[in-house]
Structures are given as C-alpha cells and as structure tokens.
C-alpha cells in the first residue's frame, strides 16, 4: 500500500495515525522457517541485513507476511537513516511492524485494517522489542504531527481504520511530512 502525500492530516474517528519512520519499507515473509525480506521494489534485502532472518524467525507462526519499516537508531535512540545505508548498521537495526497481511496460510487482506493490526499486536507480544516493534496508532493527528515536527521525524501516515489491504497507490492512506525532517534531510543524497 502506497499512501498519497498531502499537506495536512485528515480528522475524524475513521482514521488512525502512525509515525512515518525514516527507513526502508519492506515486507517480511516467513514460510516454515525460511525467511525473506523484500523492499517495496521487490529486491531481496535478506543478504544485505543478515540479522533479519533471526529476528523474524522468533514470530510464533509457521507462515506470516508483515509490512515493516526497517530502521536504525543511533546510540541516543534517534533514527539514523544514513546508518541504514552503511554496512555494519545491523547492531541497532529493528523492524517497525505496521500491518499483517497473512498468518499461517490465511490471507488477511480482505479484513479491515483495525482487525489486521490487532492480530499483529497479539503476534508480537512477548518478542524482543528492540527487534520487532509494533507501530503504535494515535487518534489525534495534530498532536502527533507537532511531536514529529519537534523531534525531526519524517512525518506521519494516516489510514482509514476500515480499509482493506490493496497493493500500490491507495486513497485510504495519506502521508504527511514534517518541515523539520525536510530541512534536516536536505542534501543527504548529494554525491551518491
């Protein structure tokens, strides 16, 4: 699912709002012990990040597909996108999990987002929090955006609670980027 960029978050109880982390969007696939993590472009990231299989194999399910954001935090706990680009960043690598597409061979894509997220929350209970993190949802996008702006986080993603899972661009998902993140990120890819 690819949310559409907008200037401000939607209001209303039919929406939930999550932090938009500055990382690599990916899908984690587990199939009876075999693990693969794919970028949103379909590139296999499993070899690049060697810790990913061990992290995902801890899930209490024989088959699972989860939408995740791969992120790295620095020693102070702040997001560090440039460390994600470097090799050797695995020590502080974690997967921020925000949607559950399938579990034990049962597709959840036709279930509402709220249902999928509740199943995901239960699936992640008791696992190491520094490796597989459940992406918390918030009701107040104005406060969340202000907090993201203050901490120079990329922004937020707003999704309709009743939305079904659809690949590609969607109308039921919006992303809002902070001005502070844009300023802090200016020029980070120059010379690459």
DARA-V662472 format. One record per residue. RES is the residue in one letter. PHI is phi in whole degrees, -180 to 180 (none if undefined). Layout:
res = (RES,RES)
phi = (PHI,PHI)
//
This chain:
res = (X,X,X,X,X,X,X,X,X,X,X,X,X,X,X,X,X,X,X,X,X,X,X,X,X,X,X,X,X,X,X,X,X,X,X,X,X,X,X,X,X,X,X,X,X,X,X,X,X,X,X,X,X,X,X,X,X,X,X,X,X,X,X,X,X,X,X,X,X,X,X,X,X,X,X,X,X,X,X,X,X,X,X,X,X,X,X,X,X,X,X,X,X,X,X,X,X,X,X,X,X,X,X,X,X,X,X,X,X,X,X,X,X,X,X,X,X,X,X,X,X,X,X,X,X,X,X,X,X,X,X,X,X,X,X,X,X,X,X,X,X,X,X,X,X,X,X,X,X,X,X,X,X,X,X,X,X,X,X,X,X,X,X,X,X,X,X,X,X,X,X,X,X,X,X,X,X,X,X,X,X,X,X,X,X,X,X,X,X,X,X,X)
phi = (none,-119,-69,-89,-75,-134,-82,-144,-76,-77,-111,124,-73,-78,-110,-119,-133,-127,-66,-96,-81,-89,-157,-106,-72,-154,-124,-97,-117,-122,-139,50,95,-83,-126,-142,-122,-114,-70,-67,-89,92,-77,-76,-97,-62,-73,-66,-115,-68,-80,-56,-57,-63,-66,-78,-65,-76,-65,-83,-154,-82,-137,-158,-131,-127,-80,-136,-120,-81,-134,-128,-111,-79,-63,-87,88,-90,-61,-136,-65,-64,-67,-65,-77,-87,-75,87,-85,-65,-58,-109,-77,-145,-113,-89,-93,-128,-155,-114,-96,-158,-145,48,82,-106,-72,-109,-64,-95,-95,-62,-53,-56,-66,-62,-68,-67,-63,-65,-58,-66,-62,-87,-58,84,-89,-58,-66,-78,-110,-123,-108,-78,-76,-68,-109,-129,-90,-103,-71,-69,-65,-64,-65,-63,-66,-63,-63,-63,-94,58,-81,-54,160,-142,-122,-113,-135,-73,-59,-91,-68,-88,-81,-133,-73,86,-61,-133,-91,-87,-138,-130,-125,-129,-103,-84,-66,-63,-66,-59,-66,-68,-95,-59,81,-69,-102,-64,84,-96)
//
